[in-house]
């Protein structure tokens, strides 16, 4: 029973990729904003950062996934448009 519960919860996460190659699993229902980074040429973000993902707890994730890829993953898991 516990394993089934864990698998049903784990299935709601999407896989993103951090700038250092790490895998990030995030609940798509916790994402509130997605945008392309500015200032990568000034060192604000890692040079290979392609998308900033903001979460409901006020934190953000930097990813090497494009924002269109992140948007597609979120829409695929939630069934809702991110626009």
mmCIF file of the N, C-alpha and C atoms, coordinates in Angstrom:
data_MODEL
# 
_entry.id   MODEL 
# 
loop_
_atom_site.group_PDB 
_atom_site.id 
_atom_site.type_symbol 
_atom_site.label_atom_id 
_atom_site.label_alt_id 
_atom_site.label_comp_id 
_atom_site.label_asym_id 
_atom_site.label_entity_id 
_atom_site.label_seq_id 
_atom_site.pdbx_PDB_ins_code 
_atom_site.Cartn_x 
_atom_site.Cartn_y 
_atom_site.Cartn_z 
_atom_site.occupancy 
_atom_site.B_iso_or_equiv 
_atom_site.pdbx_formal_charge 
_atom_site.auth_seq_id 
_atom_site.auth_comp_id 
_atom_site.auth_asym_id 
_atom_site.auth_atom_id 
_atom_site.pdbx_PDB_model_num 
ATOM 1   N N  . UNK A 1 1  ? 0.818  -1.193 0.000   1.00 0.00 ? 1  UNK A N  1 
ATOM 2   C CA . UNK A 1 1  ? 0.000  0.000  0.000   1.00 0.00 ? 1  UNK A CA 1 
ATOM 3   C C  . UNK A 1 1  ? 0.858  1.251  0.000   1.00 0.00 ? 1  UNK A C  1 
ATOM 4   N N  . UNK A 1 2  ? 1.888  1.288  0.847   1.00 0.00 ? 2  UNK A N  1 
ATOM 5   C CA . UNK A 1 2  ? 2.759  2.461  0.917   1.00 0.00 ? 2  UNK A CA 1 
ATOM 6   C C  . UNK A 1 2  ? 3.514  2.642  -0.393  1.00 0.00 ? 2  UNK A C  1 
ATOM 7   N N  . UNK A 1 3  ? 3.985  1.564  -0.986  1.00 0.00 ? 3  UNK A N  1 
ATOM 8   C CA . UNK A 1 3  ? 4.678  1.654  -2.264  1.00 0.00 ? 3  UNK A CA 1 
ATOM 9   C C  . UNK A 1 3  ? 3.756  2.215  -3.338  1.00 0.00 ? 3  UNK A C  1 
ATOM 10  N N  . UNK A 1 4  ? 2.519  1.778  -3.383  1.00 0.00 ? 4  UNK A N  1 
ATOM 11  C CA . UNK A 1 4  ? 1.565  2.292  -4.367  1.00 0.00 ? 4  UNK A CA 1 
ATOM 12  C C  . UNK A 1 4  ? 1.353  3.789  -4.163  1.00 0.00 ? 4  UNK A C  1 
ATOM 13  N N  . UNK A 1 5  ? 1.223  4.215  -2.907  1.00 0.00 ? 5  UNK A N  1 
ATOM 14  C CA . UNK A 1 5  ? 1.037  5.625  -2.594  1.00 0.00 ? 5  UNK A CA 1 
ATOM 15  C C  . UNK A 1 5  ? 2.258  6.429  -3.051  1.00 0.00 ? 5  UNK A C  1 
ATOM 16  N N  . UNK A 1 6  ? 3.456  5.920  -2.777  1.00 0.00 ? 6  UNK A N  1 
ATOM 17  C CA . UNK A 1 6  ? 4.676  6.596  -3.203  1.00 0.00 ? 6  UNK A CA 1 
ATOM 18  C C  . UNK A 1 6  ? 4.728  6.715  -4.720  1.00 0.00 ? 6  UNK A C  1 
ATOM 19  N N  . UNK A 1 7  ? 4.429  5.656  -5.427  1.00 0.00 ? 7  UNK A N  1 
ATOM 20  C CA . UNK A 1 7  ? 4.478  5.691  -6.890  1.00 0.00 ? 7  UNK A CA 1 
ATOM 21  C C  . UNK A 1 7  ? 3.435  6.622  -7.476  1.00 0.00 ? 7  UNK A C  1 
ATOM 22  N N  . UNK A 1 8  ? 2.268  6.690  -6.877  1.00 0.00 ? 8  UNK A N  1 
ATOM 23  C CA . UNK A 1 8  ? 1.235  7.580  -7.403  1.00 0.00 ? 8  UNK A CA 1 
ATOM 24  C C  . UNK A 1 8  ? 1.611  9.039  -7.173  1.00 0.00 ? 8  UNK A C  1 
ATOM 25  N N  . UNK A 1 9  ? 2.282  9.337  -6.080  1.00 0.00 ? 9  UNK A N  1 
ATOM 26  C CA . UNK A 1 9  ? 2.745  10.706 -5.824  1.00 0.00 ? 9  UNK A CA 1 
ATOM 27  C C  . UNK A 1 9  ? 3.940  11.025 -6.714  1.00 0.00 ? 9  UNK A C  1 
ATOM 28  N N  . UNK A 1 10 ? 4.875  10.110 -6.833  1.00 0.00 ? 10 UNK A N  1 
ATOM 29  C CA . UNK A 1 10 ? 6.075  10.337 -7.637  1.00 0.00 ? 10 UNK A CA 1 
ATOM 30  C C  . UNK A 1 10 ? 5.733  10.537 -9.109  1.00 0.00 ? 10 UNK A C  1 
ATOM 31  N N  . UNK A 1 11 ? 4.647  9.940  -9.560  1.00 0.00 ? 11 UNK A N  1 
ATOM 32  C CA . UNK A 1 11 ? 4.272  10.050 -10.967 1.00 0.00 ? 11 UNK A CA 1 
ATOM 33  C C  . UNK A 1 11 ? 3.831  11.461 -11.330 1.00 0.00 ? 11 UNK A C  1 
ATOM 34  N N  . UNK A 1 12 ? 3.591  12.332 -10.337 1.00 0.00 ? 12 UNK A N  1 
ATOM 35  C CA . UNK A 1 12 ? 3.135  13.686 -10.626 1.00 0.00 ? 12 UNK A CA 1 
ATOM 36  C C  . UNK A 1 12 ? 4.296  14.662 -10.823 1.00 0.00 ? 12 UNK A C  1 
ATOM 37  N N  . UNK A 1 13 ? 5.516  14.209 -10.695 1.00 0.00 ? 13 UNK A N  1 
ATOM 38  C CA . UNK A 1 13 ? 6.665  15.086 -10.847 1.00 0.00 ? 13 UNK A CA 1 
ATOM 39  C C  . UNK A 1 13 ? 7.142  15.112 -12.298 1.00 0.00 ? 13 UNK A C  1 
ATOM 40  N N  . UNK A 1 14 ? 7.694  16.268 -12.696 1.00 0.00 ? 14 UNK A N  1 
ATOM 41  C CA . UNK A 1 14 ? 8.332  16.358 -14.004 1.00 0.00 ? 14 UNK A CA 1 
ATOM 42  C C  . UNK A 1 14 ? 9.839  16.441 -13.786 1.00 0.00 ? 14 UNK A C  1 
ATOM 43  N N  . UNK A 1 15 ? 10.588 16.008 -14.775 1.00 0.00 ? 15 UNK A N  1 
ATOM 44  C CA . UNK A 1 15 ? 12.047 16.008 -14.682 1.00 0.00 ? 15 UNK A CA 1 
ATOM 45  C C  . UNK A 1 15 ? 12.608 17.201 -15.449 1.00 0.00 ? 15 UNK A C  1 
ATOM 46  N N  . UNK A 1 16 ? 13.373 18.018 -14.749 1.00 0.00 ? 16 UNK A N  1 
ATOM 47  C CA . UNK A 1 16 ? 14.078 19.137 -15.356 1.00 0.00 ? 16 UNK A CA 1 
ATOM 48  C C  . UNK A 1 16 ? 15.569 18.935 -15.125 1.00 0.00 ? 16 UNK A C  1 
ATOM 49  N N  . UNK A 1 17 ? 16.378 19.774 -15.740 1.00 0.00 ? 17 UNK A N  1 
ATOM 50  C CA . UNK A 1 17 ? 17.827 19.609 -15.646 1.00 0.00 ? 17 UNK A CA 1 
ATOM 51  C C  . UNK A 1 17 ? 18.478 20.915 -15.233 1.00 0.00 ? 17 UNK A C  1 
ATOM 52  N N  . UNK A 1 18 ? 19.301 20.841 -14.184 1.00 0.00 ? 18 UNK A N  1 
ATOM 53  C CA . UNK A 1 18 ? 19.989 22.016 -13.665 1.00 0.00 ? 18 UNK A CA 1 
ATOM 54  C C  . UNK A 1 18 ? 21.232 22.339 -14.470 1.00 0.00 ? 18 UNK A C  1 
ATOM 55  N N  . UNK A 1 19 ? 21.791 23.537 -14.293 1.00 0.00 ? 19 UNK A N  1 
ATOM 56  C CA . UNK A 1 19 ? 22.946 23.977 -15.060 1.00 0.00 ? 19 UNK A CA 1 
ATOM 57  C C  . UNK A 1 19 ? 24.205 23.144 -14.846 1.00 0.00 ? 19 UNK A C  1 
ATOM 58  N N  . UNK A 1 20 ? 24.298 22.462 -13.712 1.00 0.00 ? 20 UNK A N  1 
ATOM 59  C CA . UNK A 1 20 ? 25.462 21.616 -13.447 1.00 0.00 ? 20 UNK A CA 1 
ATOM 60  C C  . UNK A 1 20 ? 25.222 20.166 -13.817 1.00 0.00 ? 20 UNK A C  1 
ATOM 61  N N  . UNK A 1 21 ? 24.137 19.912 -14.573 1.00 0.00 ? 21 UNK A N  1 
ATOM 62  C CA . UNK A 1 21 ? 23.831 18.560 -15.018 1.00 0.00 ? 21 UNK A CA 1 
ATOM 63  C C  . UNK A 1 21 ? 22.977 17.756 -14.050 1.00 0.00 ? 21 UNK A C  1 
ATOM 64  N N  . UNK A 1 22 ? 22.607 18.338 -12.913 1.00 0.00 ? 22 UNK A N  1 
ATOM 65  C CA . UNK A 1 22 ? 21.793 17.598 -11.963 1.00 0.00 ? 22 UNK A CA 1 
ATOM 66  C C  . UNK A 1 22 ? 20.357 17.468 -12.473 1.00 0.00 ? 22 UNK A C  1 
ATOM 67  N N  . UNK A 1 23 ? 19.707 16.394 -12.041 1.00 0.00 ? 23 UNK A N  1 
ATOM 68  C CA . UNK A 1 23 ? 18.302 16.172 -12.379 1.00 0.00 ? 23 UNK A CA 1 
ATOM 69  C C  . UNK A 1 23 ? 17.457 16.778 -11.266 1.00 0.00 ? 23 UNK A C  1 
ATOM 70  N N  . UNK A 1 24 ? 16.433 17.527 -11.657 1.00 0.00 ? 24 UNK A N  1 
ATOM 71  C CA . UNK A 1 24 ? 15.537 18.178 -10.702 1.00 0.00 ? 24 UNK A CA 1 
ATOM 72  C C  . UNK A 1 24 ? 14.137 17.628 -10.949 1.00 0.00 ? 24 UNK A C  1 
ATOM 73  N N  . UNK A 1 25 ? 13.517 17.096 -9.907  1.00 0.00 ? 25 UNK A N  1 
ATOM 74  C CA . UNK A 1 25 ? 12.131 16.646 -9.996  1.00 0.00 ? 25 UNK A CA 1 
ATOM 75  C C  . UNK A 1 25 ? 11.268 17.688 -9.292  1.00 0.00 ? 25 UNK A C  1 
ATOM 76  N N  . UNK A 1 26 ? 10.259 18.174 -9.981  1.00 0.00 ? 26 UNK A N  1 
ATOM 77  C CA . UNK A 1 26 ? 9.413  19.216 -9.414  1.00 0.00 ? 26 UNK A CA 1 
ATOM 78  C C  . UNK A 1 26 ? 7.944  18.888 -9.676  1.00 0.00 ? 26 UNK A C  1 
ATOM 79  N N  . UNK A 1 27 ? 7.113  19.213 -8.710  1.00 0.00 ? 27 UNK A N  1 
ATOM 80  C CA . UNK A 1 27 ? 5.669  19.024 -8.847  1.00 0.00 ? 27 UNK A CA 1 
ATOM 81  C C  . UNK A 1 27 ? 5.144  20.123 -9.771  1.00 0.00 ? 27 UNK A C  1 
ATOM 82  N N  . UNK A 1 28 ? 4.582  19.806 -10.919 1.00 0.00 ? 28 UNK A N  1 
ATOM 83  C CA . UNK A 1 28 ? 4.125  20.837 -11.855 1.00 0.00 ? 28 UNK A CA 1 
ATOM 84  C C  . UNK A 1 28 ? 3.013  21.711 -11.299 1.00 0.00 ? 28 UNK A C  1 
ATOM 85  N N  . UNK A 1 29 ? 2.293  21.226 -10.287 1.00 0.00 ? 29 UNK A N  1 
ATOM 86  C CA . UNK A 1 29 ? 1.227  22.018 -9.675  1.00 0.00 ? 29 UNK A CA 1 
ATOM 87  C C  . UNK A 1 29 ? 1.792  23.113 -8.769  1.00 0.00 ? 29 UNK A C  1 
ATOM 88  N N  . UNK A 1 30 ? 3.085  23.046 -8.466  1.00 0.00 ? 30 UNK A N  1 
ATOM 89  C CA . UNK A 1 30 ? 3.735  24.039 -7.608  1.00 0.00 ? 30 UNK A CA 1 
ATOM 90  C C  . UNK A 1 30 ? 4.429  25.145 -8.409  1.00 0.00 ? 30 UNK A C  1 
ATOM 91  N N  . UNK A 1 31 ? 4.386  25.058 -9.735  1.00 0.00 ? 31 UNK A N  1 
ATOM 92  C CA . UNK A 1 31 ? 5.022  26.065 -10.584 1.00 0.00 ? 31 UNK A CA 1 
ATOM 93  C C  . UNK A 1 31 ? 4.042  27.207 -10.828 1.00 0.00 ? 31 UNK A C  1 
ATOM 94  N N  . UNK A 1 32 ? 4.504  28.441 -10.561 1.00 0.00 ? 32 UNK A N  1 
ATOM 95  C CA . UNK A 1 32 ? 3.628  29.595 -10.761 1.00 0.00 ? 32 UNK A CA 1 
ATOM 96  C C  . UNK A 1 32 ? 4.091  30.496 -11.899 1.00 0.00 ? 32 UNK A C  1 
ATOM 97  N N  . UNK A 1 33 ? 5.359  30.374 -12.305 1.00 0.00 ? 33 UNK A N  1 
ATOM 98  C CA . UNK A 1 33 ? 5.866  31.257 -13.351 1.00 0.00 ? 33 UNK A CA 1 
ATOM 99  C C  . UNK A 1 33 ? 7.041  30.598 -14.062 1.00 0.00 ? 33 UNK A C  1 
ATOM 100 N N  . UNK A 1 34 ? 7.112  30.833 -15.353 1.00 0.00 ? 34 UNK A N  1 
ATOM 101 C CA . UNK A 1 34 ? 8.206  30.335 -16.179 1.00 0.00 ? 34 UNK A CA 1 
ATOM 102 C C  . UNK A 1 34 ? 8.663  31.493 -17.055 1.00 0.00 ? 34 UNK A C  1 
ATOM 103 N N  . UNK A 1 35 ? 9.969  31.758 -17.064 1.00 0.00 ? 35 UNK A N  1 
ATOM 104 C CA . UNK A 1 35 ? 10.454 32.824 -17.945 1.00 0.00 ? 35 UNK A CA 1 
ATOM 105 C C  . UNK A 1 35 ? 11.889 32.566 -18.369 1.00 0.00 ? 35 UNK A C  1 
ATOM 106 N N  . UNK A 1 36 ? 12.259 33.179 -19.477 1.00 0.00 ? 36 UNK A N  1 
ATOM 107 C CA . UNK A 1 36 ? 13.638 33.095 -19.948 1.00 0.00 ? 36 UNK A CA 1 
ATOM 108 C C  . UNK A 1 36 ? 14.500 34.034 -19.111 1.00 0.00 ? 36 UNK A C  1 
ATOM 109 N N  . UNK A 1 37 ? 15.737 33.630 -18.832 1.00 0.00 ? 37 UNK A N  1 
ATOM 110 C CA . UNK A 1 37 ? 16.600 34.464 -17.996 1.00 0.00 ? 37 UNK A CA 1 
ATOM 111 C C  . UNK A 1 37 ? 17.148 35.666 -18.761 1.00 0.00 ? 37 UNK A C  1 
ATOM 112 N N  . UNK A 1 38 ? 17.390 36.726 -18.038 1.00 0.00 ? 38 UNK A N  1 
ATOM 113 C CA . UNK A 1 38 ? 18.121 37.876 -18.571 1.00 0.00 ? 38 UNK A CA 1 
ATOM 114 C C  . UNK A 1 38 ? 19.366 38.042 -17.720 1.00 0.00 ? 38 UNK A C  1 
ATOM 115 N N  . UNK A 1 39 ? 20.409 38.538 -18.279 1.00 0.00 ? 39 UNK A N  1 
ATOM 116 C CA . UNK A 1 39 ? 21.630 38.785 -17.519 1.00 0.00 ? 39 UNK A CA 1 
ATOM 117 C C  . UNK A 1 39 ? 22.608 37.636 -17.500 1.00 0.00 ? 39 UNK A C  1 
ATOM 118 N N  . UNK A 1 40 ? 22.417 36.633 -18.358 1.00 0.00 ? 40 UNK A N  1 
ATOM 119 C CA . UNK A 1 40 ? 23.385 35.522 -18.372 1.00 0.00 ? 40 UNK A CA 1 
ATOM 120 C C  . UNK A 1 40 ? 24.756 36.024 -18.832 1.00 0.00 ? 40 UNK A C  1 
ATOM 121 N N  . UNK A 1 41 ? 24.777 37.061 -19.662 1.00 0.00 ? 41 UNK A N  1 
ATOM 122 C CA . UNK A 1 41 ? 26.052 37.610 -20.121 1.00 0.00 ? 41 UNK A CA 1 
ATOM 123 C C  . UNK A 1 41 ? 26.746 38.427 -19.035 1.00 0.00 ? 41 UNK A C  1 
ATOM 124 N N  . UNK A 1 42 ? 26.014 38.813 -17.995 1.00 0.00 ? 42 UNK A N  1 
ATOM 125 C CA . UNK A 1 42 ? 26.581 39.590 -16.885 1.00 0.00 ? 42 UNK A CA 1 
ATOM 126 C C  . UNK A 1 42 ? 26.848 38.726 -15.651 1.00 0.00 ? 42 UNK A C  1 
ATOM 127 N N  . UNK A 1 43 ? 26.650 37.428 -15.777 1.00 0.00 ? 43 UNK A N  1 
ATOM 128 C CA . UNK A 1 43 ? 26.964 36.521 -14.684 1.00 0.00 ? 43 UNK A CA 1 
ATOM 129 C C  . UNK A 1 43 ? 25.879 36.347 -13.640 1.00 0.00 ? 43 UNK A C  1 
ATOM 130 N N  . UNK A 1 44 ? 24.667 36.824 -13.916 1.00 0.00 ? 44 UNK A N  1 
ATOM 131 C CA . UNK A 1 44 ? 23.576 36.647 -12.959 1.00 0.00 ? 44 UNK A CA 1 
ATOM 132 C C  . UNK A 1 44 ? 23.167 35.183 -12.852 1.00 0.00 ? 44 UNK A C  1 
ATOM 133 N N  . UNK A 1 45 ? 23.270 34.454 -13.933 1.00 0.00 ? 45 UNK A N  1 
ATOM 134 C CA . UNK A 1 45 ? 22.875 33.040 -13.980 1.00 0.00 ? 45 UNK A CA 1 
ATOM 135 C C  . UNK A 1 45 ? 24.004 32.249 -14.633 1.00 0.00 ? 45 UNK A C  1 
ATOM 136 N N  . UNK A 1 46 ? 23.979 30.959 -14.431 1.00 0.00 ? 46 UNK A N  1 
ATOM 137 C CA . UNK A 1 46 ? 24.953 30.098 -15.114 1.00 0.00 ? 46 UNK A CA 1 
ATOM 138 C C  . UNK A 1 46 ? 24.803 30.289 -16.625 1.00 0.00 ? 46 UNK A C  1 
ATOM 139 N N  . UNK A 1 47 ? 25.895 30.261 -17.369 1.00 0.00 ? 47 UNK A N  1 
ATOM 140 C CA . UNK A 1 47 ? 25.834 30.555 -18.812 1.00 0.00 ? 47 UNK A CA 1 
ATOM 141 C C  . UNK A 1 47 ? 24.883 29.666 -19.605 1.00 0.00 ? 47 UNK A C  1 
ATOM 142 N N  . UNK A 1 48 ? 24.659 28.434 -19.183 1.00 0.00 ? 48 UNK A N  1 
ATOM 143 C CA . UNK A 1 48 ? 23.791 27.525 -19.936 1.00 0.00 ? 48 UNK A CA 1 
ATOM 144 C C  . UNK A 1 48 ? 22.359 27.497 -19.405 1.00 0.00 ? 48 UNK A C  1 
ATOM 145 N N  . UNK A 1 49 ? 21.992 28.446 -18.543 1.00 0.00 ? 49 UNK A N  1 
ATOM 146 C CA . UNK A 1 49 ? 20.618 28.536 -18.036 1.00 0.00 ? 49 UNK A CA 1 
ATOM 147 C C  . UNK A 1 49 ? 19.700 29.022 -19.146 1.00 0.00 ? 49 UNK A C  1 
ATOM 148 N N  . UNK A 1 50 ? 18.648 28.255 -19.419 1.00 0.00 ? 50 UNK A N  1 
ATOM 149 C CA . UNK A 1 50 ? 17.708 28.605 -20.485 1.00 0.00 ? 50 UNK A CA 1 
ATOM 150 C C  . UNK A 1 50 ? 16.329 28.996 -19.963 1.00 0.00 ? 50 UNK A C  1 
ATOM 151 N N  . UNK A 1 51 ? 15.996 28.597 -18.721 1.00 0.00 ? 51 UNK A N  1 
ATOM 152 C CA . UNK A 1 51 ? 14.661 28.889 -18.211 1.00 0.00 ? 51 UNK A CA 1 
ATOM 153 C C  . UNK A 1 51 ? 14.711 29.021 -16.691 1.00 0.00 ? 51 UNK A C  1 
ATOM 154 N N  . UNK A 1 52 ? 13.958 30.002 -16.178 1.00 0.00 ? 52 UNK A N  1 
ATOM 155 C CA . UNK A 1 52 ? 13.786 30.180 -14.742 1.00 0.00 ? 52 UNK A CA 1 
ATOM 156 C C  . UNK A 1 52 ? 12.377 29.726 -14.382 1.00 0.00 ? 52 UNK A C  1 
ATOM 157 N N  . UNK A 1 53 ? 12.285 28.856 -13.398 1.00 0.00 ? 53 UNK A N  1 
ATOM 158 C CA . UNK A 1 53 ? 10.999 28.298 -12.976 1.00 0.00 ? 53 UNK A CA 1 
ATOM 159 C C  . UNK A 1 53 ? 10.746 28.747 -11.543 1.00 0.00 ? 53 UNK A C  1 
ATOM 160 N N  . UNK A 1 54 ? 9.693  29.543 -11.332 1.00 0.00 ? 54 UNK A N  1 
ATOM 161 C CA . UNK A 1 54 ? 9.340  30.017 -9.997  1.00 0.00 ? 54 UNK A CA 1 
ATOM 162 C C  . UNK A 1 54 ? 8.272  29.092 -9.396  1.00 0.00 ? 54 UNK A C  1 
ATOM 163 N N  . UNK A 1 55 ? 8.409  28.837 -8.083  1.00 0.00 ? 55 UNK A N  1 
ATOM 164 C CA . UNK A 1 55 ? 7.484  27.949 -7.399  1.00 0.00 ? 55 UNK A CA 1 
ATOM 165 C C  . UNK A 1 55 ? 6.653  28.714 -6.364  1.00 0.00 ? 55 UNK A C  1 
ATOM 166 N N  . UNK A 1 56 ? 5.589  28.088 -5.896  1.00 0.00 ? 56 UNK A N  1 
ATOM 167 C CA . UNK A 1 56 ? 4.653  28.748 -4.983  1.00 0.00 ? 56 UNK A CA 1 
ATOM 168 C C  . UNK A 1 56 ? 5.294  29.176 -3.666  1.00 0.00 ? 56 UNK A C  1 
ATOM 169 N N  . UNK A 1 57 ? 6.403  28.551 -3.280  1.00 0.00 ? 57 UNK A N  1 
ATOM 170 C CA . UNK A 1 57 ? 7.054  28.923 -2.025  1.00 0.00 ? 57 UNK A CA 1 
ATOM 171 C C  . UNK A 1 57 ? 8.054  30.064 -2.196  1.00 0.00 ? 57 UNK A C  1 
ATOM 172 N N  . UNK A 1 58 ? 8.061  30.697 -3.375  1.00 0.00 ? 58 UNK A N  1 
ATOM 173 C CA . UNK A 1 58 ? 8.922  31.853 -3.620  1.00 0.00 ? 58 UNK A CA 1 
ATOM 174 C C  . UNK A 1 58 ? 10.316 31.517 -4.088  1.00 0.00 ? 58 UNK A C  1 
ATOM 175 N N  . UNK A 1 59 ? 10.605 30.258 -4.276  1.00 0.00 ? 59 UNK A N  1 
ATOM 176 C CA . UNK A 1 59 ? 11.929 29.849 -4.752  1.00 0.00 ? 59 UNK A CA 1 
ATOM 177 C C  . UNK A 1 59 ? 11.929 29.774 -6.270  1.00 0.00 ? 59 UNK A C  1 
ATOM 178 N N  . UNK A 1 60 ? 13.112 29.740 -6.848  1.00 0.00 ? 60 UNK A N  1 
ATOM 179 C CA . UNK A 1 60 ? 13.202 29.559 -8.293  1.00 0.00 ? 60 UNK A CA 1 
ATOM 180 C C  . UNK A 1 60 ? 14.242 28.504 -8.612  1.00 0.00 ? 60 UNK A C  1 
ATOM 181 N N  . UNK A 1 61 ? 14.043 27.865 -9.743  1.00 0.00 ? 61 UNK A N  1 
ATOM 182 C CA . UNK A 1 61 ? 14.962 26.859 -10.254 1.00 0.00 ? 61 UNK A CA 1 
ATOM 183 C C  . UNK A 1 61 ? 15.538 27.369 -11.556 1.00 0.00 ? 61 UNK A C  1 
ATOM 184 N N  . UNK A 1 62 ? 16.831 27.176 -11.754 1.00 0.00 ? 62 UNK A N  1 
ATOM 185 C CA . UNK A 1 62 ? 17.433 27.482 -13.047 1.00 0.00 ? 62 UNK A CA 1 
ATOM 186 C C  . UNK A 1 62 ? 17.589 26.160 -13.785 1.00 0.00 ? 62 UNK A C  1 
ATOM 187 N N  . UNK A 1 63 ? 17.176 26.135 -15.033 1.00 0.00 ? 63 UNK A N  1 
ATOM 188 C CA . UNK A 1 63 ? 17.229 24.888 -15.795 1.00 0.00 ? 63 UNK A CA 1 
ATOM 189 C C  . UNK A 1 63 ? 17.913 25.094 -17.138 1.00 0.00 ? 63 UNK A C  1 
ATOM 190 N N  . UNK A 1 64 ? 18.427 24.007 -17.660 1.00 0.00 ? 64 UNK A N  1 
ATOM 191 C CA . UNK A 1 64 ? 18.986 24.024 -19.016 1.00 0.00 ? 64 UNK A CA 1 
ATOM 192 C C  . UNK A 1 64 ? 17.933 23.626 -20.039 1.00 0.00 ? 64 UNK A C  1 
ATOM 193 N N  . UNK A 1 65 ? 16.743 23.278 -19.558 1.00 0.00 ? 65 UNK A N  1 
ATOM 194 C CA . UNK A 1 65 ? 15.612 22.997 -20.449 1.00 0.00 ? 65 UNK A CA 1 
ATOM 195 C C  . UNK A 1 65 ? 15.092 24.332 -20.986 1.00 0.00 ? 65 UNK A C  1 
ATOM 196 N N  . UNK A 1 66 ? 14.660 24.351 -22.228 1.00 0.00 ? 66 UNK A N  1 
ATOM 197 C CA . UNK A 1 66 ? 14.060 25.574 -22.753 1.00 0.00 ? 66 UNK A CA 1 
ATOM 198 C C  . UNK A 1 66 ? 12.715 25.800 -22.078 1.00 0.00 ? 66 UNK A C  1 
ATOM 199 N N  . UNK A 1 67 ? 12.277 27.055 -22.047 1.00 0.00 ? 67 UNK A N  1 
ATOM 200 C CA . UNK A 1 67 ? 10.977 27.360 -21.424 1.00 0.00 ? 67 UNK A CA 1 
ATOM 201 C C  . UNK A 1 67 ? 9.834  26.668 -22.167 1.00 0.00 ? 67 UNK A C  1 
ATOM 202 N N  . UNK A 1 68 ? 9.964  26.522 -23.478 1.00 0.00 ? 68 UNK A N  1 
ATOM 203 C CA . UNK A 1 68 ? 8.902  25.827 -24.215 1.00 0.00 ? 68 UNK A CA 1 
ATOM 204 C C  . UNK A 1 68 ? 8.858  24.348 -23.829 1.00 0.00 ? 68 UNK A C  1 
ATOM 205 N N  . UNK A 1 69 ? 10.013 23.740 -23.560 1.00 0.00 ? 69 UNK A N  1 
ATOM 206 C CA . UNK A 1 69 ? 10.033 22.347 -23.091 1.00 0.00 ? 69 UNK A CA 1 
ATOM 207 C C  . UNK A 1 69 ? 9.413  22.231 -21.698 1.00 0.00 ? 69 UNK A C  1 
ATOM 208 N N  . UNK A 1 70 ? 9.767  23.159 -20.809 1.00 0.00 ? 70 UNK A N  1 
ATOM 209 C CA . UNK A 1 70 ? 9.195  23.143 -19.454 1.00 0.00 ? 70 UNK A CA 1 
ATOM 210 C C  . UNK A 1 70 ? 7.684  23.330 -19.533 1.00 0.00 ? 70 UNK A C  1 
ATOM 211 N N  . UNK A 1 71 ? 7.251  24.283 -20.341 1.00 0.00 ? 71 UNK A N  1 
ATOM 212 C CA . UNK A 1 71 ? 5.812  24.547 -20.503 1.00 0.00 ? 71 UNK A CA 1 
ATOM 213 C C  . UNK A 1 71 ? 5.104  23.299 -20.998 1.00 0.00 ? 71 UNK A C  1 
ATOM 214 N N  . UNK A 1 72 ? 5.682  22.615 -21.973 1.00 0.00 ? 72 UNK A N  1 
ATOM 215 C CA . UNK A 1 72 ? 5.081  21.394 -22.499 1.00 0.00 ? 72 UNK A CA 1 
ATOM 216 C C  . UNK A 1 72 ? 4.976  20.301 -21.453 1.00 0.00 ? 72 UNK A C  1 
ATOM 217 N N  . UNK A 1 73 ? 6.012  20.159 -20.625 1.00 0.00 ? 73 UNK A N  1 
ATOM 218 C CA . UNK A 1 73 ? 5.966  19.148 -19.561 1.00 0.00 ? 73 UNK A CA 1 
ATOM 219 C C  . UNK A 1 73 ? 4.892  19.477 -18.532 1.00 0.00 ? 73 UNK A C  1 
ATOM 220 N N  . UNK A 1 74 ? 4.785  20.755 -18.166 1.00 0.00 ? 74 UNK A N  1 
ATOM 221 C CA . UNK A 1 74 ? 3.774  21.169 -17.183 1.00 0.00 ? 74 UNK A CA 1 
ATOM 222 C C  . UNK A 1 74 ? 2.380  20.936 -17.741 1.00 0.00 ? 74 UNK A C  1 
ATOM 223 N N  . UNK A 1 75 ? 2.153  21.356 -18.972 1.00 0.00 ? 75 UNK A N  1 
ATOM 224 C CA . UNK A 1 75 ? 0.829  21.186 -19.576 1.00 0.00 ? 75 UNK A CA 1 
ATOM 225 C C  . UNK A 1 75 ? 0.497  19.713 -19.742 1.00 0.00 ? 75 UNK A C  1 
ATOM 226 N N  . UNK A 1 76 ? 1.502  18.897 -20.058 1.00 0.00 ? 76 UNK A N  1 
ATOM 227 C CA . UNK A 1 76 ? 1.276  17.462 -20.219 1.00 0.00 ? 76 UNK A CA 1 
ATOM 228 C C  . UNK A 1 76 ? 0.873  16.777 -18.926 1.00 0.00 ? 76 UNK A C  1 
ATOM 229 N N  . UNK A 1 77 ? 1.414  17.263 -17.796 1.00 0.00 ? 77 UNK A N  1 
ATOM 230 C CA . UNK A 1 77 ? 1.101  16.643 -16.501 1.00 0.00 ? 77 UNK A CA 1 
ATOM 231 C C  . UNK A 1 77 ? -0.147 17.211 -15.864 1.00 0.00 ? 77 UNK A C  1 
ATOM 232 N N  . UNK A 1 78 ? -0.432 18.488 -16.087 1.00 0.00 ? 78 UNK A N  1 
ATOM 233 C CA . UNK A 1 78 ? -1.557 19.115 -15.397 1.00 0.00 ? 78 UNK A CA 1 
ATOM 234 C C  . UNK A 1 78 ? -2.808 19.184 -16.276 1.00 0.00 ? 78 UNK A C  1 
ATOM 235 N N  . UNK A 1 79 ? -2.608 19.116 -17.600 1.00 0.00 ? 79 UNK A N  1 
ATOM 236 C CA . UNK A 1 79 ? -3.739 19.252 -18.518 1.00 0.00 ? 79 UNK A CA 1 
ATOM 237 C C  . UNK A 1 79 ? -4.204 20.686 -18.646 1.00 0.00 ? 79 UNK A C  1 
ATOM 238 N N  . UNK A 1 80 ? -3.439 21.625 -18.066 1.00 0.00 ? 80 UNK A N  1 
ATOM 239 C CA . UNK A 1 80 ? -3.798 23.034 -18.115 1.00 0.00 ? 80 UNK A CA 1 
ATOM 240 C C  . UNK A 1 80 ? -2.773 23.821 -18.907 1.00 0.00 ? 80 UNK A C  1 
ATOM 241 N N  . UNK A 1 81 ? -3.241 24.813 -19.623 1.00 0.00 ? 81 UNK A N  1 
ATOM 242 C CA . UNK A 1 81 ? -2.347 25.696 -20.355 1.00 0.00 ? 81 UNK A CA 1 
ATOM 243 C C  . UNK A 1 81 ? -1.618 26.598 -19.377 1.00 0.00 ? 81 UNK A C  1 
ATOM 244 N N  . UNK A 1 82 ? -0.352 26.872 -19.650 1.00 0.00 ? 82 UNK A N  1 
ATOM 245 C CA . UNK A 1 82 ? 0.426  27.756 -18.778 1.00 0.00 ? 82 UNK A CA 1 
ATOM 246 C C  . UNK A 1 82 ? 0.355  29.196 -19.238 1.00 0.00 ? 82 UNK A C  1 
ATOM 247 N N  . UNK A 1 83 ? -0.468 29.491 -20.219 1.00 0.00 ? 83 UNK A N  1 
ATOM 248 C CA . UNK A 1 83 ? -0.601 30.876 -20.694 1.00 0.00 ? 83 UNK A CA 1 
ATOM 249 C C  . UNK A 1 83 ? -1.658 31.595 -19.920 1.00 0.00 ? 83 UNK A C  1 
# 
